[in-house]
């Protein structure tokens, strides 16, 4: 299991915020998702959390991913947390959203589904 999860921020509207952010896997207590924001609750304090804004755009404009079935954003984090990459860091890769509908089990995303990007990262102590 990796020691750190890596999230790649892509926001061409705020280029100085772009790049990889790391979070220690041992500090993650809970993962939740609502309205375009993935929240990693941390074990540091009762209020420690990282809010990760996800979007289907790369330029900082709004575009919350659409989900009609399941929670693929949480699943992506859980897969990365339990991965055995043989290294210290595992990259969290978000799947396409379900704008055009959920693909049948085992099938590729539908052509109308949009790629999901990490747009911003906010740490709260």
Backbone as JSON, one array per atom type, in Angstrom:
{
  "sequence": "XXXXXXXXXXXXXXXXXXXXXXXXXXXXXXXXXXXXXXXXXXXXXXXXXXXXXXXXXXXXXXXXXXXXXXXXXXXXXXXXXXXXXXXXXXXXXXXXXXXXXXXXXXXXXXXXXXXXXXXXXXXXX",
  "N": [[0.84, -1.18, 0.0], [0.46, 2.22, -0.72], [2.07, 5.11, 0.73], [1.38, 7.73, 0.35], [-1.16, 9.65, -1.28], [-1.55, 11.03, -4.47], [-2.74, 13.92, -5.97], [-3.48, 15.49, -8.95], [-3.61, 18.77, -9.74], [-5.39, 20.61, -12.08], [-5.82, 23.56, -13.49], [-6.12, 25.83, -15.6], [-6.95, 28.42, -15.44], [-5.87, 29.44, -13.18], [-2.93, 29.22, -13.03], [-0.77, 29.13, -11.19], [-1.63, 27.49, -9.17], [-1.57, 24.96, -10.07], [-0.46, 21.52, -10.3], [1.0, 18.71, -8.49], [-0.44, 17.47, -5.48], [0.07, 16.08, -2.31], [-1.17, 13.68, 0.02], [-1.01, 12.15, 3.16], [-1.71, 8.81, 3.52], [-2.19, 7.51, 5.94], [-3.36, 9.48, 7.48], [-5.92, 9.87, 6.6], [-9.26, 9.73, 7.48], [-11.87, 9.56, 6.6], [-13.76, 9.56, 3.54], [-15.68, 11.58, 1.49], [-18.25, 12.72, -0.82], [-19.87, 15.41, -2.39], [-21.85, 17.47, -4.4], [-19.82, 18.22, -6.3], [-17.55, 18.46, -4.73], [-14.98, 16.73, -3.25], [-14.28, 15.41, -0.16], [-11.75, 14.88, 2.13], [-11.62, 13.73, 5.21], [-9.53, 14.29, 7.9], [-7.38, 12.75, 10.37], [-6.03, 14.42, 12.08], [-7.2, 16.59, 13.67], [-10.49, 17.15, 15.04], [-11.71, 18.73, 13.14], [-10.1, 18.78, 10.92], [-9.58, 18.73, 7.47], [-9.5, 18.11, 3.92], [-10.64, 19.78, 1.19], [-11.49, 19.03, -2.01], [-12.05, 20.28, -5.06], [-13.79, 19.12, -7.79], [-14.11, 19.06, -11.32], [-15.49, 19.23, -14.65], [-14.16, 20.76, -16.35], [-11.13, 22.45, -17.41], [-10.33, 24.99, -16.9], [-10.96, 26.4, -14.61], [-13.61, 27.18, -14.51], [-17.04, 26.58, -13.54], [-18.38, 23.28, -13.38], [-19.5, 20.79, -12.3], [-19.04, 17.3, -11.85], [-21.31, 14.87, -13.17], [-23.15, 12.36, -11.66], [-24.9, 9.4, -11.96], [-25.09, 6.86, -11.1], [-23.84, 5.18, -8.34], [-20.72, 6.15, -6.69], [-18.26, 7.24, -8.2], [-16.08, 8.93, -7.68], [-15.36, 8.66, -4.97], [-14.8, 5.95, -5.07], [-12.51, 5.99, -6.71], [-10.59, 7.18, -5.04], [-10.55, 5.3, -2.94], [-9.61, 3.05, -4.35], [-7.02, 3.9, -5.0], [-5.98, 4.19, -2.43], [-5.86, 1.56, -1.55], [-4.25, 0.37, -3.36], [-1.4, -1.42, -4.58], [1.21, -0.23, -5.49], [3.92, -0.61, -5.38], [5.52, 1.4, -4.59], [6.03, 4.6, -2.97], [4.07, 6.42, -3.47], [0.76, 6.78, -4.71], [-1.15, 7.55, -7.53], [-4.19, 9.33, -7.82], [-6.63, 8.75, -10.03], [-9.27, 10.08, -11.65], [-12.31, 8.82, -12.98], [-14.25, 9.27, -16.04], [-17.22, 11.33, -15.94], [-20.81, 10.84, -15.61], [-22.39, 12.11, -17.53], [-23.6, 11.47, -19.99], [-24.91, 9.26, -19.21], [-24.75, 6.17, -17.32], [-22.26, 3.81, -18.09], [-22.71, 0.42, -19.31], [-21.96, -2.36, -17.15], [-18.55, -3.15, -17.02], [-17.99, -1.93, -19.42], [-16.59, 0.63, -21.58], [-16.48, 4.21, -20.86], [-19.27, 6.23, -21.94], [-19.42, 8.06, -25.04], [-20.29, 10.67, -24.67], [-19.74, 11.25, -22.05], [-17.88, 13.15, -19.65], [-14.45, 14.04, -18.97], [-13.04, 14.09, -15.69], [-11.52, 16.52, -13.66], [-9.15, 17.65, -11.18], [-9.7, 20.62, -9.64], [-9.23, 22.46, -7.57], [-7.76, 22.74, -4.25], [-8.21, 22.7, -0.85], [-7.08, 23.08, 2.39], [-8.2, 22.57, 5.68], [-7.58, 23.24, 9.0]],
  "CA": [[0.0, 0.0, 0.0], [1.21, 3.47, -0.82], [2.08, 5.98, 1.91], [0.8, 9.02, -0.02], [-2.0, 9.77, -2.47], [-1.2, 12.21, -5.25], [-3.83, 14.52, -6.74], [-2.94, 16.45, -9.91], [-4.51, 19.91, -9.94], [-5.37, 21.18, -13.43], [-6.67, 24.75, -13.52], [-5.42, 26.79, -16.45], [-7.38, 29.75, -15.05], [-5.03, 29.84, -12.05], [-1.77, 28.35, -13.3], [0.12, 28.98, -10.03], [-2.17, 26.48, -8.27], [-1.48, 23.66, -10.72], [0.6, 20.61, -9.88], [0.64, 17.59, -7.62], [-0.6, 17.64, -4.03], [0.16, 14.79, -1.65], [-1.8, 13.52, 1.33], [-0.58, 10.94, 3.84], [-2.81, 7.85, 3.6], [-2.45, 7.21, 7.35], [-4.11, 10.58, 8.09], [-7.29, 9.92, 6.07], [-10.23, 9.03, 8.31], [-13.12, 9.36, 5.87], [-13.83, 10.17, 2.22], [-17.07, 11.83, 1.1], [-18.4, 13.51, -2.03], [-21.17, 16.06, -2.56], [-21.94, 18.68, -5.21], [-18.57, 18.58, -6.95], [-16.44, 18.56, -3.78], [-14.52, 15.52, -2.59], [-13.73, 15.81, 1.13], [-10.96, 13.91, 2.88], [-11.57, 14.07, 6.62], [-8.24, 13.84, 8.41], [-7.34, 12.35, 11.77], [-5.24, 15.39, 12.85], [-8.11, 17.15, 14.66], [-11.89, 16.85, 14.7], [-12.16, 19.55, 12.01], [-9.12, 18.75, 9.83], [-10.12, 18.18, 6.22], [-9.06, 18.65, 2.63], [-11.75, 19.88, 0.24], [-10.95, 18.94, -3.36], [-13.11, 20.61, -6.01], [-13.68, 18.4, -9.05], [-14.87, 19.7, -12.4], [-15.32, 18.66, -15.99], [-13.45, 21.77, -17.13], [-9.74, 22.63, -17.0], [-9.99, 26.41, -16.84], [-11.44, 27.02, -13.38], [-15.04, 27.45, -14.55], [-17.87, 25.56, -12.91], [-18.69, 22.11, -14.19], [-19.49, 19.65, -11.39], [-19.29, 16.02, -12.51], [-22.65, 14.29, -13.03], [-23.17, 10.93, -11.31], [-26.25, 8.84, -11.9], [-24.99, 5.56, -10.45], [-22.68, 5.0, -7.49], [-19.88, 7.31, -6.37], [-16.95, 6.91, -8.77], [-15.01, 9.75, -7.11], [-14.95, 7.99, -3.75], [-14.19, 4.69, -5.5], [-11.16, 6.27, -7.23], [-9.71, 7.39, -3.88], [-10.41, 4.02, -2.24], [-8.73, 2.19, -5.15], [-5.65, 4.38, -4.84], [-5.54, 3.91, -1.06], [-5.62, 0.13, -1.36], [-3.38, -0.1, -4.44], [-0.07, -1.87, -4.2], [2.01, 0.19, -6.65], [5.33, -0.91, -5.22], [6.22, 2.66, -4.34], [5.58, 5.41, -1.85], [2.98, 7.3, -3.91], [-0.23, 6.28, -5.68], [-1.9, 8.64, -8.17], [-5.64, 9.19, -7.87], [-7.11, 9.07, -11.38], [-10.72, 10.1, -11.64], [-12.92, 8.39, -14.24], [-15.19, 10.22, -16.66], [-18.49, 11.42, -15.23], [-21.91, 10.1, -16.23], [-23.24, 13.09, -18.22], [-24.37, 10.78, -21.02], [-25.47, 8.05, -18.61], [-23.79, 5.21, -16.78], [-21.99, 2.74, -19.04], [-22.99, -0.92, -18.81], [-20.86, -2.95, -16.38], [-17.41, -3.65, -17.79], [-17.86, -1.23, -20.7], [-15.92, 1.92, -21.58], [-17.41, 5.34, -20.7], [-19.98, 6.65, -23.14], [-18.72, 9.14, -25.75], [-20.73, 11.98, -24.17], [-19.29, 11.45, -20.67], [-16.8, 14.12, -19.61], [-13.33, 13.76, -18.08], [-13.08, 14.81, -14.42], [-10.23, 17.09, -13.28], [-9.06, 18.3, -9.87], [-9.63, 22.05, -9.94], [-8.6, 23.17, -6.45], [-7.46, 21.97, -3.04], [-8.22, 23.59, 0.32], [-6.86, 22.39, 3.66], [-8.74, 23.22, 6.87], [-6.99, 22.62, 10.19]],
  "C": [[0.89, 1.25, 0.0], [1.1, 4.27, 0.47], [1.37, 7.31, 1.62], [-0.09, 8.86, -1.24], [-1.63, 11.07, -3.16], [-2.4, 12.63, -6.08], [-3.21, 15.57, -7.65], [-3.95, 17.55, -10.17], [-4.29, 20.49, -11.33], [-6.35, 22.34, -13.44], [-5.93, 25.83, -14.3], [-5.82, 28.23, -16.15], [-6.58, 30.3, -13.88], [-3.78, 28.97, -12.07], [-0.85, 28.16, -12.1], [-0.39, 27.95, -9.03], [-2.02, 25.07, -8.83], [-0.32, 22.83, -10.16], [0.09, 19.54, -8.95], [0.55, 18.02, -6.16], [-0.6, 16.24, -3.44], [-0.58, 14.8, -0.32], [-1.36, 12.16, 1.89], [-1.78, 10.02, 4.03], [-3.18, 7.56, 5.05], [-3.28, 8.29, 8.04], [-5.56, 10.64, 7.63], [-8.21, 9.08, 6.95], [-11.51, 8.7, 7.56], [-13.03, 10.08, 4.53], [-15.31, 10.35, 1.89], [-17.09, 12.72, -0.14], [-19.79, 14.1, -2.09], [-20.98, 17.3, -3.42], [-20.6, 19.14, -5.78], [-17.37, 18.7, -6.02], [-16.2, 17.22, -3.11], [-13.86, 15.96, -1.29], [-13.01, 14.64, 1.77], [-10.91, 14.4, 4.32], [-10.3, 13.46, 7.19], [-8.3, 13.56, 9.91], [-6.61, 13.36, 12.66], [-6.05, 15.99, 14.0], [-9.53, 16.81, 14.21], [-12.36, 17.61, 13.47], [-11.18, 19.54, 10.83], [-9.7, 18.07, 8.6], [-9.44, 18.82, 5.02], [-10.27, 18.62, 1.72], [-11.15, 19.97, -1.16], [-12.11, 19.18, -4.33], [-12.82, 19.9, -7.33], [-14.55, 19.09, -10.09], [-14.61, 18.99, -13.71], [-14.68, 19.68, -16.93], [-12.02, 21.9, -16.59], [-9.38, 24.08, -16.74], [-10.52, 27.13, -15.6], [-12.91, 27.37, -13.39], [-15.81, 26.29, -13.93], [-18.16, 24.43, -13.89], [-18.64, 20.87, -13.33], [-19.79, 18.37, -12.15], [-20.71, 15.51, -12.2], [-22.5, 12.81, -12.71], [-24.61, 10.47, -11.26], [-26.26, 7.5, -11.18], [-23.71, 5.53, -9.61], [-21.95, 6.3, -7.18], [-18.47, 7.04, -6.89], [-15.8, 7.74, -8.21], [-14.47, 9.12, -5.83], [-14.26, 6.67, -4.1], [-12.76, 4.89, -6.0], [-10.17, 6.46, -6.08], [-9.49, 6.07, -3.15], [-9.5, 3.06, -3.01], [-7.28, 2.61, -4.98], [-5.12, 4.08, -3.44], [-5.18, 2.45, -0.86], [-4.73, -0.46, -2.44], [-2.04, -0.55, -3.87], [0.88, -1.53, -5.34], [3.49, -0.13, -6.54], [6.16, 0.34, -4.99], [5.61, 3.38, -3.16], [4.32, 6.17, -2.19], [2.07, 6.58, -4.9], [-1.01, 7.47, -6.22], [-3.39, 8.33, -8.14], [-6.09, 9.67, -9.25], [-8.62, 8.97, -11.39], [-11.26, 9.65, -12.99], [-13.77, 9.49, -14.84], [-16.49, 10.22, -15.86], [-19.57, 10.66, -16.0], [-22.9, 11.04, -16.9], [-24.14, 12.41, -19.24], [-25.01, 9.51, -20.51], [-24.37, 7.13, -18.12], [-23.54, 4.12, -17.82], [-22.36, 1.38, -18.45], [-21.75, -1.48, -18.1], [-19.78, -3.51, -17.3], [-17.18, -2.95, -19.11], [-17.15, 0.11, -20.51], [-16.93, 3.04, -21.35], [-18.07, 5.7, -22.02], [-19.28, 7.87, -23.74], [-19.09, 10.52, -25.22], [-20.32, 12.24, -22.72], [-18.03, 12.3, -20.68], [-15.7, 13.73, -18.63], [-13.44, 14.63, -16.83], [-11.67, 15.24, -14.05], [-10.31, 17.62, -11.85], [-8.82, 19.78, -10.14], [-8.98, 22.85, -8.82], [-8.54, 22.28, -5.23], [-7.42, 22.95, -1.89], [-8.1, 22.76, 1.58], [-7.45, 23.23, 4.79], [-8.19, 22.5, 8.08], [-8.03, 22.29, 11.23]]
}
